[in-house]
Amino acid sequence: MEKEIIIDVDDLREDLIDYFGTGMFNVSPAMMIMLEKVKSASDMEVVDIAIKNGFDIRKYEVNPFGRSR
């Protein structure tokens, strides 16, 4: 059984927006599509997009003393 963690999705979303926004100009205009997906995605979709793009979501884990990042 996997441990359930609480993710700071707002910070994760901001980092994904930065990631795809930068990629849009430096790598591929197709990143603009992903940027728009991130902006309108549900919390679970944001986490899924982050995982698929190699983000370590443990960095966004919320604990009682603040984020572990």
C-alpha positions as CSV (number, residue, x, y, z in Angstrom):
1,M,0.0,0.0,0.0
2,E,1.3,3.4,-1.0
3,K,1.6,6.3,1.4
4,E,-0.9,9.1,0.7
5,I,0.7,12.5,0.5
6,I,-0.8,16.0,0.3
7,I,0.5,18.1,-2.5
8,D,0.7,21.9,-2.8
9,V,-1.0,21.9,-6.1
10,D,-0.9,25.7,-6.5
11,D,2.9,25.7,-6.3
12,L,3.1,22.7,-8.6
13,R,0.8,24.4,-11.1
14,E,3.0,27.6,-11.0
15,D,6.1,25.5,-11.6
16,L,4.5,23.7,-14.5
17,I,3.4,27.0,-16.0
18,D,7.0,28.3,-15.8
19,Y,8.3,25.0,-17.3
20,F,6.0,25.0,-20.3
21,G,6.1,28.8,-20.7
22,T,9.9,28.7,-21.0
23,G,9.7,25.6,-23.2
24,M,7.3,27.3,-25.5
25,F,10.0,29.9,-26.5
26,N,13.1,27.7,-26.2
27,V,12.0,24.3,-27.4
28,S,8.7,24.0,-29.1
29,P,5.6,26.0,-29.8
30,A,3.7,22.9,-29.0
31,M,4.5,23.6,-25.4
32,M,1.8,26.3,-25.6
33,I,-0.8,23.6,-25.8
34,M,0.5,22.0,-22.6
35,L,0.6,25.4,-20.9
36,E,-3.1,25.9,-21.6
37,K,-3.9,22.4,-20.4
38,V,-2.0,23.1,-17.1
39,K,-3.9,26.3,-16.6
40,S,-7.3,24.6,-16.9
41,A,-6.5,21.2,-15.4
42,S,-8.0,19.8,-12.2
43,D,-5.7,19.2,-9.2
44,M,-5.4,15.5,-10.1
45,E,-4.6,16.4,-13.7
46,V,-1.9,18.8,-12.6
47,V,-0.2,16.1,-10.6
48,D,-0.5,13.6,-13.5
49,I,1.0,16.1,-16.0
50,A,3.8,16.8,-13.5
51,I,4.6,13.1,-13.1
52,K,4.5,12.5,-16.9
53,N,7.0,15.3,-17.4
54,G,9.5,14.1,-14.8
55,F,8.6,16.4,-11.9
56,D,9.3,15.0,-8.4
57,I,6.0,15.6,-6.7
58,R,7.5,14.8,-3.4
59,K,9.1,18.3,-3.5
60,Y,5.6,19.7,-3.3
61,E,4.5,17.5,-0.3
62,V,2.9,19.6,2.5
63,N,3.6,18.6,6.0
64,P,2.6,20.2,9.3
65,F,5.7,22.3,9.4
66,G,5.4,23.6,5.8
67,R,6.5,22.3,2.4
68,S,9.4,20.0,2.4
69,R,11.1,21.6,-0.5
